[in-house]
């Protein structure tokens, strides 16, 4: 049995019609399978209103299968007939096939008709809703307010005023539902949703009448954003301006909090009183990338006006004060960032986004006057002047925790850190020498940066000017003001490598083949990055027949993961068995155009054939063997002996690279209780502390590890499980060395060992059966510090 999801639970996603033009190509209707068997959505047609509209399923992702108890938002292409009428109402009729769970044959067919759906009519110039395809293929909607005078933009494109609220996403002027059901706080998948909405508006001009599409200035520019928002949206404005600074014209965060840890104080957690400080640091490293204050140096040179009410008891004004002070300190200029704190005003008040103070700031930096006739919506009256990005500061610093979540600053895109999830910085000084003609040298000094590149675009070239020399940590590279040479540099990366004398030195690599064997921005982690592409849940079918509770737990977890992704992000999750997915891989073999999805794999390699397939393609420092009843951690032999955990109820969640640009997450357990325990760690929200891999014992024992950038240069190594002599190839600072390691010592087994035990494993400690790991290798290069090793040796005790 299939139902249409209720409104308010993502049931319908629709566009408006603007002067008889549909503002988008797709709509979406969410179907829920409430029966015990899988259902295939075969086709869709119109019922009422069929003369006005024609519809078809978007089958770009293949057949649409509804697993039992699963919601799936169905993408439907909507076309309007030539015959027009004033009534834009219609219903949809789905043809469904129920599949027998044993024979996999069609058991029955049925139809499902929706209620009457109405497309709202709007006039050009009013705010309207448009739809777009998001990064995972789902249909979402956004709201746009067109420019009142597009011809006033000499550049031919219009800047975008992005408006963000708590459950609203942005705005030509663009506002929209981040998600009816929650969203991801303007981070990760949410920010990709924002940028896709703006890009779709620029590419397709949904809702723009044909007669206006050729007017200069009608097309929005996704690279010129005025970032504004309130409350959680104010935090989102801080996030956009600090993590996507090269797109920013200016920003006005209103009542925005600094980071999730200050808005929902972690200090009140009872568990903090029981948590080792090293463990806490490891866990929090998985969400530090969302801390706007840590990245405030990236906003230097961008005009910012922060707004707050002095009586705000929701987001107290100290949040805005702190961000403003950090902006001023990083710029060494007390007027670099301004604060407008209104006495006796609370969290929301009339005019917070459009009073005279805001009008003046908008007029100054958009060269535009903005007024509002309706609370919350803006109407522009443009003056004839272009809107440009602020110039690059002559001195600026790039701060980065996770390259995956940041775009460029000054045209410099960080690709990899030396020690992942530790702060990296790129300090840039632009030096001009006019005595010998116009000669510009970019002097760059780095900390904890392994790889970066210069991006190239007309906007960046205009702001950057001609570059004669680039000096990176004392190593000079000649450019000679040649734009072609700089464009060639943008095709490769600058890589920090060690010389034969052990000194670090920068080199330029023209090849991007490194991305085939090393973690990069699409596969960098941590675990929540699994949500930033389409997700397929693969359910193992090899669970032992004498343990039916394990199979039942796996089935529940597959449904739970799909439900959470739909609930919080309105994501479309397909649930398939491992046999079905392996058959799909075989069919797509040799098809380079096949679009791989991120995978969530339920069951270990003995229980799930796809888990076995994925783990065979990439080295893993942690493995689970449900047949032998153990989870094993495999450090480098010269650091420590392997560690095994056999306690009942132990579960494991980890991510692994899957192909060149995707991730696979494994959820497994030694038993049903362990599987359920691991599933609770799924990072369904942005505030959850989940690094690259987590191993947790039922209720009390907690084992966590963060393993990033660990693939060997030149090959994707097998899991390190051998206990015999082995030869390994390790790329150390660009040179390959071959070494033979002796057989590993007998693994240390931790079951119910009392007391405090500290064991070395790169950056790992074991405290009361708790493994704390930041085992980090990059192209096989260990990055453990001698000081940390010494500290851990001093801590070691029985």
N, C-alpha and C positions, 0 to 999 in steps of 0.2 A: 504494500500500500504506500502510495506517495502523496505527500501534501505540499502545498505552497506555504513557505514560511510566512509567519505573521509580519505585518508592518511593524517597524520598530526593532525587528530582528533581521533586518537585511532582506526583506522579502522582494522588494522591487527597487531597481535603480533605473531612473528614467531621465531623459533630457526634456528641455522645453522646445517649442517651435518659435522662432524669431522671425516675424514678418513672413510666415509660411515656410521658413527654412528650418529643417530639423537640426538642432544643435548637437550633432553627433551621429555616428553610424550604428552604434550598438546600444541595446538595453540589456538588462539582466533580471532574471527571475530566479529566486532561490527555491530549489526543491529539496524536500526531506523525505528520505526513505524510512518509514516507520514499520516496515514489514521485516520478516526474518530472512529474506532472500534478496540477492542483488537484482537491480533493475537497470535496464539499458534505455536511455532516452533516444528514440529512433528519429523523431522528426517533430517539427512544430509548424502550426499553421494558424491563421487568424480565424476567429469565430465571428463575433459581431464586428462590424467595421471592416470587413474583408475587402470591400471595394476601395477603401482609402489607403490601406497598408498591405504590404507583403512582408513575410518574415522567413528566416531560415536559421538553422543552427550554425554557430561558428564551430566548425569541426577541425580547426587547425591543430588541436591537441589530440585528435583521434576520437574514437567512440566515447560517449559520455556514459559512464557507469556509476550508478548510485549504490554504494556498499550499504548494508543495513545500518540504520541509525545515523547516517551521515547526511549533513547539509552540503549541497553543492550549488553555488550561484551559476546559473546557465547563461552563457553569453549568446545573445540573439541579435542577428543583423536585421535592422528595421529599415525598410524602404517605403517611401511614400509614392503613391500612384499619381499620374498626371491629373486625374480628376480630383479636384479639391472640394472640401466642404468645411463648414465652420465647426463641426463636431469631430474632435480628434480622439474619440473613444474607440476602444477595441478590446476584445478578449483574445487569449491565446489558448490553443488546444494542443497538448503534448500527446504524442503516441509513445506508449511505454511497453517494454517487454520484460516480463519477469523470468529470471534464469534459475533453473533447477540447480541447487548447490552441489548435487552429486554428479549428474550427467552433463551439466553445463549447457543443456539444450533449453530452447525457449519453452517455458511451461505455460504461459498465458500472455495475452496482450490486453491492454486497456487504454483508455484515454483520460486525460485530466484537463479540465478547463478552468482557467483562472477567472477571477472576478473581472469586472469591467475596468480597464486601464485607461487613464486619461492623460494625454499630453497637453500641458498648459501652453497657452498662447502668450507671447510677449512681444512688445514693440522694441525696435532697435533703439538703443540708448538706455533701456531698463536693465536691471540686473537679471541674468538668466542662468539656468542650469544647463551644463553640457556634459556629455559622457565621453569617456576615453578608455582605451585599453591600457591596463597597468603592466608593470614589469613581469607579472606572473600570468598574464593573459586574462585576468578578471576585469570586469567592467566596473568602473567607478565613476562618480560624478563630482563636478566642481562648479562653482558659481563664478561668473565673470561680469564685470561692469565695463562696457566698452569706453574708449576715450571719446570725449565730446567733440574734439577737434583733431582728428588724426593727422590732418595735413600740416599741423603745426610742428611736426617732427621732421626736421631737415634730414636726419640720418636715415629716414625711410622705415624705421621700426620704432615701436613705442616701448618705453621701459615698463616694468610690471611692478605694481604695488601689491606686495604679498601680505595678506591679512590672515593672522592665525589666532585662533581662540582655543578654549579648552577642548571642545569637540569639533572645532571648525578648522579648516585647513588653510586656506590662503586666498589671494586674489589677484592683463591690462591693469585693472584692480581685480583681484581674484580671491574669492573666498569659497570654501567648500567644506563638506563633512569630512574631517579626517577619518572618522569612522563612526557610524551610529553606535557601535558596540564597544568602543574603547580606544583602539589605536595603540600606537607605540610611543607616545609622548614626543612626537616630532623627531625621533631617532630612527636609525636603521631603515626598516621597511617603510616607515611613515614618511621619512624625508625623501626616499626614492619615489614614493607616491606623489608627493608635492611636486618634485621636479618633473616627473612624467606628465603630470597634469598641465604644467606650464609649457612643456615641450610640445604636447599635443595641441594646445591652443595655438602655438606658433606655427606648427607644421600644417594643421588641417583647417584652421580658422572656423571651428564649429560655431554655427549660429550667425556667422557674418553673411549678410545677403550678397548674392553674386555681384550685384551692381557696385558694391563697395570694396570688393576684394582687391582691386587694382590700385586703390588709393594709397599713396605713400604715407607711411606711418600707421597703417591699419594693422600691420603685423606686429605682435608683441615680441620682445627680445628676451629670451631666457637667460641671457648673460648679463642683463642689467636689471637688478632687483632692488626695490626699496622694501626692506624687511620690517614689518610691523606686526605686533601681536599683543594679546592681553592674557594674563594669568599663565596657564600652561602654554598658551600661544606666545606670551611674552618670553618665557623660557625658550620656546622654539625660535623666536627671533634672535635671542642671544646665541642659540646653537647655530643657526644659519650664518650669522655674521662672523662667528669665530671658526666655523668649520668649512664654509664656502665663501671665503672673503673676496676672492677675485670676481665674484658675481655681484658684489654689494655696491650700491650707490650710496645708501645711508640706511640707518636702522632706528626704530623707535620701539624698544621693548617696554611694555607697560605692565607693572605689577608682576614681573617675571621672576621666578625663583632661580637661584644659582645652580643647583643640581638636586637630584632626587634625594640625596642623603641629608640635605638640609631642609627640604620641604617636608619629607616624612622622616624625621630624625632616626637614624640607625642606632643612635646612642641609647634609645629606650628599649632596644631588643634585649629580652632576658638572656637569649643565647650568647650575647656578647660577653656576659660575665663568665661563661664557661669556655670561651674560644681563645685559643692560643693566638698571640699577636701576629705571629708569622702566618698562620692560617688565615687570619682576618685580612692581612695585606694581600695574600694570594687571591682570595675571593673577590675583594674589592677591585683588584686590578682588572677584572673582567668588565667593570662598568665605568672605570675612570675616564674612558674616552668620551663619556657623556657629560663630564664635568666642565661646564662652560668657563669657570674661573681659571682652570688650568690652561686653557687655550686662549686667554684674553690677549696675549701678545699678537695674535693673528689679526686682530681688529684695528691695530694701530694705523692711523691715517684715514679711517672710515668715519664719517660724521655720525655720531650716535647721540640721541636724546632719550634718556631713560625717564620713565614716568612712574610715580607711586603716590598713593594716598598715605598721609602720616598716620591715619587711624586704621590702616589695613591690618586686620587680625587673621587674614587667610594667608597672604604672602607678605609678612612684615617688611617694612621699607628698608630694613638693613640689607635685604637681598640686593635691591637696586643700588644702595649706597656702596656695598662691597664691590659690585661689578664696575661701578663708575670709578671708584678709587683705583682698582686694578688697571682700568683703561688709562687713567691719568698717569699712573706710575710707569706703565710700560711705554707710554709715549713721552715720558719726562715733560709733560705739559698739562697744567691744571685745567686748561680749557679744551683739551682734546675730546673729552666725553662730558656731556652735560647731564645734570639731574634736575628734573622738575618734580618736586615733592609738594603736593597740594595739602595745606593744613586742614585737619579735621575731616578729610575725605577717607572713605573706606576702600574696599577692594575694587568695587566698580562704582563709577559715578558718571553722570551725564557729562559728556565732553571729554572723557579721558583720551579718546582717540581723535577728536575733531574740534577741540576748542581753539581759541586764538593762538595759544602757544604751539599747538600742533599745526595749525594752518600756516603759521610763519615758518616753521621748520620744513614743512612740505613744500612751501613756495620757494624756499631757499635752495633746496636740494633736488626737487623735481622740476623746478622752474614752472610751477603749476600752482593754481589756487584750488583748494579742495573744500567743498562745503557739503553739508548733509541736510537733506530734508527728512530723512527717516533714520531713526537711531540705528547705528550699526552698519549703515551703508553709506558709501561715498559717491559723490558725483563731481567730475572734474571739469574745469573750465581752463583750457590750456592757453598759454601764451606762446608766442613764436620764439622758440629757443631749443637747442638740442640739450639732451640730458647725457652727461658723460660720467664715466667712473672717476673717482678721485685718483690723482696720480699716485704712483708707488712712492712710499717714503724713501728718502735717501739712505736711511738706516732702518732695518726692520728685522724681527726675529720670528721664525716659524716654530710653533710648539705643536708636537704631535705625540699622541699615545698609540693610536691605531691608524695606520695609513689607509685602511679600508674605509674608514668613516670620514675622511677629509679630502677635499679638493685642494687645488693649488693656492699658493700665496706668492705674489710676484712672479707668477708663471712657473714656480718651482713645485713639482709634485713629488713628495716623498713616497717611495715604493716599499722600502723595507727598513726596519730598525735593526741595529746590531743585537740588542737584547729586547725582544718583543714585549710590549705592554709596560716598558719603562719609558719615561719621558725622553723624547728626542728633540733636538733643537737645531735649527739652521739659522745662523746669524749672518745677515747680508749687509754689506756697506757698498753703496754705489759711489765710486770715486771718478770724478771727471778731471781730465788733464787738458786744459785749453792752451797750454804753452806750445805743445806739439800738435796743434790742430785739435779737433774735438775727439778725444780719446776717452772711452768709458770702460772702467774696469769694475767688475763685480767681485768683491772680495768676500768669500764665503768661509765661515768657520762652523764646524759641525760638532755635535755631541750625540753619541748613540745613533748615528745615521749610517746605514750600510749602503743604501742604493737610492738614488733620486734621478729625476729627469727634468729637463726644461720643456715646457709645453709651448706650442706655437699656434697662434691664431691672430687674425687681424687686430682684434681688440688688445691682446697682450703685446703685440709688436708696437702698437701705437703708444701704449703706456711705458713700455720698456725702452724704446729707442734703440739706437745702434749700440752693440756691445763689441768692444775691441778685444778684451781679455776676460777670462774667468779664472780666478785663483781660489782653489779649494784646499783649505788647510795647508797652504803654502805651495801647492802644486798648480802650476800655471797651464792654461789651455788657451791657444790663440784662436780668436774668432775673426779679428780684423774688420769688424763692422759689416761683415758679409751676411745678409739675411738668408741667403741660400745655405751658408755654412751652419747658421743657427737652426734652420729648418732641418738640416741633416742631423744635428745634435739631438733634436727633439724625437728622432726616430729610435734613438738608443738611450742608454742610461749611464750615469756616472756611478762607479762601483768602488767601494773602499776595500782594498786587498792588502795583504801583508807581503812585503818583499822577502827575498831570501835571507835578509838580516833580521827579519822579524818585525820590521817597522811597517806601520800602516801607511798606505799610499793610495791615492785616487787614480783610477784609470777610466777611460771611456770605452764602453762596450757598445758596438753598433748592432748587436744581435739581441733579440728578445726571446731567444730560445730558453733562457733561464726560467721563464714562466711555465715551461712544460714540466719542470722537475722540482721547482721550489714554490713555497707559498708566495702568493702575490695578493693584490688588493681584493680580488674576488674570492680568495680561499684563505684569507689571513686568520679568520676566527675573530672573537671567541664563538662559543656555541650558538649564540643568538643570531649570528650571521646566516644560519640555516634558513631563516625566514625571509631573506632578501632575494630569493628566487622562487619559482614555482616549486612546490613540494609534492613528492609522491611518497606515501607511506607503504612500505613493503612488509607484508606479514609473513613470517616464516611458517612453513608447513611441516617441518621435520621434528616437531616436539614429540617426546617419547609418549607412546600410546598409553603407558601405564601411569602417566602423570597428567591426567586430563585437566587438573587445575592450572597447570602451566600454560596449556594451550588456550584455556578460557581467559586467563589473565592477559595473554598476548592479544587476543581478540579485543578485549576491553581497552587495552592501551592504544591499539591502532585507532579505535573510534575516538578515544579521549584526545589524542594528538590532533586528529582531523578537526574535532569539535573546537579545541582551543584556538587553532589557527583561524578557523572561520569566525569564532566568537570575537576575538580581539582584533583581527585584521581583515575580516571578510575575505580571507584567502580561500581559493578553490583547491581542495586537497583530494587527490585521487588515492584510493586504497586498493592495492592489488596484492596478490600472493607472490611469493618468490618465483614460483614456476612461471607465472604469467609475465613477470618482468624479465626473466631470463629469455623467454621466447621473444619478447619485444626487442631486447638487445640483439638477438640473433638476426631478426628481421632487418634491423637498422644497421647491421655491420657493413662498413664501407660507405655509409651515407654521411658525408661530412657536414651536411646541412641539417642533420637531425638535432633537435634542440633538447639537450639533456637538462633534466631537472635536478634539484637537490633531493636527496633521499633521506628518509627516516626509516631505519631498518629495525624491525622488532624481532629480537632473538639473536643469539650468538652464532658462530660459524657452523656449529653442529646442527642448529635449529633453522637457520635461514641461509639458503644457497646464495643469495645476493650478498649477504654479509661476508660469506667466505670469499666470494668473487672480489668484493671491494678490498678486503684486508689483504688479499694476495697481490694487490697492485701498489701498495704503499707501506712503508715501514711503520710499525706501531710499537711504542714503548710499553703498551699495556695490552694484555690479551685476556680473554675469558674462555675457560673450558668447562662447560656445564657438565660434560660427561665425567670428567675427573673431579668436578666440584671445587674449582679454584680460579681465582683471578691472579694473574702474574704481572709483575712490573719488571721490566728488563732494562736496567741502566747500562751504560757503557762499562765493560768489564774492569777497566782501571779505576773506576769511581767507587763501585759498590757491587755487592752480590745481588742477584735477583731476589725479589720478595714475593711471597705467595700468601693469599688470603683464602681461607676455606670456611669461614664462619657462615652458617646458614643465614639466609636473608640478605646476603651481599649482592648489590646491584652495581652496574656499570653504565655510564653514559659517556660517550666520546664522539668527537667528530674526526673525520679523516678526509683528505682530498679525494675527489671522485672525478677523474678525468682532469683536463687542463684548467677548468674554470668552475668546477662545482664542488659541493661538499656532501658527504654522507654522514649521518649521525646514527650510531649504533646504540640501541637500548637493550640491555641484556641483564640476566640475573642467574645466580646459581640455582634458584628455585622460584616458585611463583611469588613468594614474598619479596625476594630480591628484585625480580622484574618490576613489581609494583613500586618498590622503593626507588629504583632508577627512573621510572616514568615520572615520578613526582618532581624530578629535577629538570624536566623539559622547560626550556626558557621561554615561556609563553608571554612574559611581560618584560619590559626593559629594566626593571629594578631588581630582577633576580640575579644572584651571584653565581653564575655558571661559567667556568672557564672552558678550556678545550676538552678536558676529560675529568670526570668525577666518579669516584668509586665510593659507595656508601653502604655501610652495614645497617641492618634494621635497627631503627630507633636511636642507638647510642653511638656506634662507631662511624666515623666520617673520614673518608679518604679523598683527597682532592689533588689533582695534578693539572698543570698547564703546560702543554707541549706544543710549541709553535715552530714553524719554519724548520722542520726536521727532515725534509726529504733530501736524499743524497744527490749531489751534483751529477748530472748525466744519466741518472736512472732513478726509478722509483723503487726503493729497496723493499725486499720482503720483510715481514715481521721478524724481529730479532728474537727467535726462540731457541736457536741451536745451542747445545751445550758442548759440542765438539769444537776442535780447532777451526777457526774461520778466518778468511782473509777479507778485509774490508778496504774499500777505497774511500778516502776522505779528502774532500777539497778544502785545503787550508789556504785562505787568502789567494785564491786563484790558481794555486798549484795543486796537482793531485799527488798524494802520497799513498803508498800501499803498505799496510802493516798487517802482521799476523798476531791475533790475540789468542792467548791461552784459553783452554776450556774454562768455563765459568765455574766458580766454586758452588758447593751445594747451596741451593736457595735457603734463605732464612724464612721460616714459617712463623707467621704471627697469627695466633688464634685468640687466646684469651690471656695473653701475657700481661700481667699487672705492672704497674710502675711506669717509669718514663724511659723511653728508649729513643735515641737519636741516631739515625743511620744516614750516611752520605749517599746522595744520588743527584749529581749535578747540584742544583739548588733545591734539595729536598731534605726534609727531616721527618722522622716517624716519632710522633708523640702520642703515647697511649693508643697505639694502633691507628694513629692518624697520620697519613702520608701527606706531606706538604711538598709539592713539586713545582718548580719552574725549570724543568729540564728542557733546555733550549739549545738546539743546534741548527745551524744555517749552512746549507750545503755541506753538512757533515762537520761543521766547525763548532766546537764547544765554546761557549761564551761564559762559563763559570768563572767568577772572580776568586783570586787566591784569598782575599780577605774574608769572603763568605765561607770558603772551605775551612779557614782557620777558626772562624767563629763557631762553625758547626762542630768542629773537632773539640773545641773547648766545652761545648754544651753536652758532648757525648757522655753518657753515664748509664749504668745498669740499674 
